């Protein structure tokens, strides 16, 4: 009788363990940085960029707080300055630091810690530690 009880308990334990729900009904989603996307620079250092001048800021995120960016700017429509960077956002999306990875320009990485003044689905405004202000739209 004792053996029967032990075998029953073992069988029940095995059955209960094998029937656990392994289905993850709430899979973890990767969350993109709020900066992610393609931005058009509308103002650079207080100056509106009008044709032939233009600027773009293309951001790809690795997470909510990190990713890479390509910054392109032309004041005359023909001479293009570009900069590639990795970035890290901190302080509850209020500051950003860029680390240059390529290009002939050094605006973002050279600006040290940037303050994010405005960031929503359509507008981005940030100020470098030297007072340079860049405004962008999606």
N, C-alpha and C positions, 0 to 999 in steps of 0.2 A: 504494500500500500504506500509506503514511504517513497519507493522508487517511482511509483505511478504519479504521485503528487509532484515530485521533483521534475520528472519528464513533462508533465502538464505545464508546470510553471515555466520551464525552459521553452517549450513550444509556444506558449502564449507570449512570452517575452520576445521571441524571435519574430512571431507573426506581427506583434505590435510595432516592433522596430522597422520591419520591412514595409509596413503600410504608412509610415510617416509621409506627410506631404512634402515632397522635394520641390514642388513647383514654386518658383519665385514669382508671385503674382505682382510684385512691385519691383521690377528690374531697375537698377540704378541707371539713371540717364546722365550722360555727360552734359554738363552745363557749359555753354559758351560764355566767353567774356562779353560783357555788355558793349565793348568796343568793336566786336566782330562785325565785319561787313566792309562795304566799299563806300568811302566818304569822298565828297568833293569839297576842297578847301574854298571857302567863300571869302575869308579875310585872313590876311597874313600881316601881322604887326600893325593892325589897324587899317590896312589898305585893302579895299575890295579888289578881288581879282576879276578883271574883266578881259574879255578876249582882246588880244591873243594870249594873255597870261592865263595860266591854269595851274591847278594843283590837285593831287589825289592822295589819299591815305587808305591803303588796302590792308585790312587787319584779319589775320587768321588766329583763332584761339586754340590753345591746348587745354585750357581749363577756364574757370571763372576768372582767374587772376593772372594768367600768363598766356603768351603767344608770340607771334611774329608780326611785323609790320613793314610795309613798303611805302615810303614817302617820296612823292615826285612833285617838283615845283619848277615852273618856267615863268619868268617874268615877261618874256618877249615872244613866247610861242615856239621858239626854235632851240634855244639853249636850255637843256633840261638838266636839272640837278636831281639826283636821287640818293636815297639812303635806305638801307635795309637794317632792321633792328629786331632784337628780341625785347619783350617788355614784361614787366611785373607790375600789377596794380596792387595797392595796399590801402590801409586806413579806410576801409568800407567804401571802396571805389572813389576815394578823394585824391589819391596821389598815384603817379605812374613814373616809373624809371625805365629808360630805354638803354639798351646795350647794343652798340653798333656792330653789325656783322658784315657790312659791305656798302659800296656806293661812294660817290664823290662829294657828298654833302654831309654835314655834321650838325644838323639843327636839333633833332630830337635827342640824340645821345649827348650832344654838347649843352643841352638845356638843363642838365642834371635832373633834379626832381621836379616834375611838372605837377601843378595843381589842376585837378579836373573841376572846372567851374560849373559846367553844364554837361550832362550826359543823359540822353533819352533816346528813343527809337529814331529820332530824326535830326537831332542837333548834338554837336560836341564842341565845347569851348574849353581850351586848356591854356594855362599860363606857365611859362618856364620860370625857373628860379631867378632868371635875369630880367623878367618882365615881358618877354616876347609872348604875344597872344595869338593863337591860331584858332579860327572858327571854321567849323565844317558842317555839312549837311549830307544826309543820305538821300 
